Every structure is written in structure tokens, then in C-alpha cells.
Amino acid sequence: MLHYSLIFLVVAIIAGVLGFGGIAGDAAWIAKALFVAFLVVWVISFIMGRKPRV
């Protein structure tokens, strides 16, 4: 998921440099959403992994 977020970030940067504002904005929004989803999944995994096993 983090991989796809970075890919969309690169696409957004390249599209912004080339002047494609709409595509750049959409790609940046997707990258941001995927990064937030990655953080949420990572925090849940971190919390669930810290519980002692019985």
C-alpha cells in the first residue's frame, strides 16, 4: 500500500511539472488517501502485535 502511495506521489509530481493540474491533483489525493490508510493499518498492526500471547 505504501508502494502505491509513492507511485501516485511520483505521478502527481511529474504531472504537476508537465502542467497537468487536474491529473496532478487527483493523483496527489489518491497518494494521500493511500498513505493515511497505510498509517491506520500500521498502527492497528503495531497495537495488536504488542499484546502478550497466552
C-alpha positions, 0 to 999 in steps of 0.5 A: 500500500505504501508502494502505491502511495509513492507511485501516485506521489511520483505521478502527481509530481511529474504531472504537476511539472508537465502542467497537468493540474487536474491529473496532478491533483487527483493523483496527489489525493489518491497518494494521500488517501493511500498513505493515511490508510497505510498509517491506520493499518500500521498502527492497528498492526503495531497495537495488536502485535504488542499484546502478550500471547497466552 
